[in-house]
Amino acid sequence: MNHLNHVIGNVIAASARLGLGYAERMLTDVRPDQFARFATADGQVVESNHPCFILGHLSLYPERVVTELGKDASAIRPSETFNKVFSKDAKCVDDVDGTLYPSMDEVVAAFRSGYEKAIETVEQAVDDSFLVENPNEAMRAKFPSMASAHAFYLGGHIMLHMGQFSAWRRMMGLGPA
């Protein structure tokens, strides 16, 4: 493989790996019974995204990256439940009884497998595949090329939500990861 033909994908993959590693650290000491719960600070519930919603939401995007690069994403396709409860239009809710969201194991597995497949896919993609117009019309004004869209989905988007996860950890008394 000519590495000069895979520069863009390797740049994107480097950011994605950093985000995936950060997410793994964020999961340290998070218990299943608190995974889908709002944090509390000084006895007050803070209505901010919890880890379940964060990782579930992020797990929706690797399929898009893999599919747009012409590869088979069937193994990481989000379920209807994931699409419903974790979409960009869904509202994060406090799952007091543990019945509203998929389990921690299921969400974490979907997140991990999706990003591992997306990283593998961008690394294997030739630069020309990133230099085409973003097929997502709604996002094209912000991210005109496939490269800019996938750099966001596998870089900035992850880190934006990791900031939420980090704040949740601190409010929950888990400290930095």
C-alpha positions as CSV (number, residue, x, y, z in Angstrom):
1,M,0.0,0.0,0.0
2,N,1.3,3.4,-0.9
3,H,1.1,5.5,2.3
4,L,1.3,8.7,0.3
5,N,-2.2,7.8,-1.1
6,H,-3.6,7.4,2.4
7,V,-2.6,10.6,4.1
8,I,-6.1,12.1,4.8
9,G,-7.5,8.9,6.3
10,N,-4.5,8.5,8.5
11,V,-4.8,12.1,9.8
12,I,-8.5,11.5,10.5
13,A,-7.8,8.1,12.2
14,A,-5.2,9.7,14.5
15,S,-7.8,12.0,15.9
16,A,-10.4,9.2,16.1
17,R,-8.0,7.0,18.0
18,L,-7.3,9.8,20.5
19,G,-11.1,10.3,21.0
20,L,-11.7,6.5,21.4
21,G,-8.9,6.3,24.0
22,Y,-10.3,9.3,25.9
23,A,-13.7,7.7,25.9
24,E,-12.2,4.5,27.3
25,R,-10.6,6.5,30.1
26,M,-13.9,8.3,30.8
27,L,-15.6,5.0,31.4
28,T,-13.2,4.2,34.3
29,D,-15.2,3.5,37.5
30,V,-18.6,4.3,35.9
31,R,-21.1,1.8,37.2
32,P,-24.0,0.5,35.1
33,D,-26.5,1.8,37.7
34,Q,-25.2,5.4,37.1
35,F,-24.4,5.2,33.4
36,A,-27.8,6.6,32.3
37,R,-28.4,9.0,35.2
38,F,-28.1,12.7,35.3
39,A,-25.4,14.0,37.6
40,T,-26.0,15.8,40.8
41,A,-24.1,18.7,42.2
42,D,-24.7,20.0,45.8
43,G,-27.9,17.9,45.8
44,Q,-29.2,19.4,42.6
45,V,-29.9,17.3,39.5
46,V,-28.0,18.7,36.5
47,E,-29.9,18.1,33.3
48,S,-26.9,17.4,31.1
49,N,-26.0,14.5,28.9
50,H,-25.1,11.4,30.8
51,P,-22.6,8.7,29.5
52,C,-25.3,6.5,28.1
53,F,-26.7,9.2,25.9
54,I,-23.2,10.5,24.9
55,L,-21.8,7.1,23.8
56,G,-25.1,6.0,22.3
57,H,-25.4,9.2,20.3
58,L,-21.8,8.9,19.1
59,S,-22.4,5.3,18.1
60,L,-24.8,6.5,15.3
61,Y,-22.1,8.1,13.2
62,P,-19.5,5.5,12.3
63,E,-22.0,3.8,10.0
64,R,-22.3,7.0,8.0
65,V,-18.5,7.3,7.7
66,V,-18.1,3.6,6.6
67,T,-21.0,3.7,4.2
68,E,-20.0,7.0,2.6
69,L,-16.6,5.5,1.9
70,G,-18.2,2.7,0.0
71,K,-17.7,-0.1,2.6
72,D,-20.2,-2.5,4.2
73,A,-21.4,-1.0,7.5
74,S,-24.1,-3.7,8.2
75,A,-22.2,-5.0,11.3
76,I,-22.2,-1.6,13.0
77,R,-25.7,-0.4,11.8
78,P,-27.5,1.1,14.8
79,S,-30.7,-0.5,15.8
80,E,-34.1,1.3,15.5
81,T,-34.0,1.8,19.3
82,F,-30.5,3.4,19.1
83,N,-31.7,5.7,16.3
84,K,-34.8,6.7,18.3
85,V,-33.3,7.3,21.7
86,F,-29.9,8.7,20.7
87,S,-30.6,10.8,17.6
88,K,-29.5,14.4,17.3
89,D,-33.1,15.3,17.9
90,A,-33.6,13.0,20.9
91,K,-33.7,14.5,24.4
92,C,-31.4,13.0,27.1
93,V,-33.5,11.9,30.0
94,D,-32.6,10.6,33.5
95,D,-33.2,6.9,33.4
96,V,-34.1,6.5,37.1
97,D,-35.4,2.9,36.8
98,G,-33.0,1.7,34.1
99,T,-35.7,1.0,31.6
100,L,-35.4,3.7,29.0
101,Y,-32.0,3.0,27.4
102,P,-30.1,-0.1,26.2
103,S,-27.7,-1.5,28.8
104,M,-24.3,-0.1,29.5
105,D,-22.6,-3.2,27.9
106,E,-24.7,-2.8,24.7
107,V,-24.1,0.9,24.3
108,V,-20.3,0.6,25.0
109,A,-20.0,-2.3,22.6
110,A,-21.8,-0.4,19.9
111,F,-19.6,2.7,20.4
112,R,-16.4,0.7,20.4
113,S,-17.1,-1.5,17.4
114,G,-18.4,1.4,15.4
115,Y,-15.4,3.5,15.9
116,E,-12.9,0.7,15.4
117,K,-14.6,-0.1,12.1
118,A,-14.7,3.6,11.1
119,I,-11.0,4.0,11.9
120,E,-10.1,0.9,9.9
121,T,-12.1,2.2,7.0
122,V,-10.6,5.7,6.9
123,E,-7.1,4.3,7.2
124,Q,-7.7,2.1,4.1
125,A,-9.4,4.7,2.0
126,V,-7.4,6.5,-0.7
127,D,-7.2,10.3,-0.5
128,D,-9.3,10.8,-3.6
129,S,-12.3,9.3,-1.8
130,F,-12.2,12.1,0.7
131,L,-11.9,14.9,-1.9
132,V,-15.5,14.5,-3.1
133,E,-18.4,16.7,-2.1
134,N,-20.1,15.8,1.1
135,P,-23.2,13.7,0.1
136,N,-25.1,14.9,3.2
137,E,-26.9,18.1,1.9
138,A,-27.9,19.2,5.4
139,M,-24.2,19.3,6.5
140,R,-22.6,20.4,3.3
141,A,-22.5,24.1,4.1
142,K,-20.5,23.4,7.2
143,F,-18.5,20.5,5.8
144,P,-18.2,20.7,2.0
145,S,-16.0,17.7,1.4
146,M,-16.1,14.1,2.6
147,A,-12.7,14.8,4.4
148,S,-14.1,17.7,6.4
149,A,-17.2,15.8,7.4
150,H,-15.4,12.7,8.4
151,A,-12.7,14.7,10.3
152,F,-15.5,16.2,12.3
153,Y,-17.4,13.0,12.9
154,L,-14.3,11.1,14.0
155,G,-12.6,14.0,15.7
156,G,-14.3,17.2,16.9
157,H,-17.7,15.5,17.4
158,I,-16.2,12.9,19.8
159,M,-14.2,15.4,21.7
160,L,-17.2,17.8,22.1
161,H,-19.1,15.0,23.8
162,M,-16.1,13.8,25.8
163,G,-16.1,17.3,27.4
164,Q,-19.7,16.6,28.5
165,F,-18.6,13.2,29.8
166,S,-15.7,14.7,31.7
167,A,-18.0,17.3,33.4
168,W,-20.5,14.5,34.3
169,R,-17.7,12.5,35.9
170,R,-16.6,15.4,38.1
171,M,-20.2,16.2,39.2
172,M,-20.5,12.5,40.1
173,G,-17.4,12.6,42.2
174,L,-15.4,10.4,39.9
175,G,-12.8,13.0,39.1
176,P,-10.8,13.4,35.9
177,A,-9.9,10.3,33.9
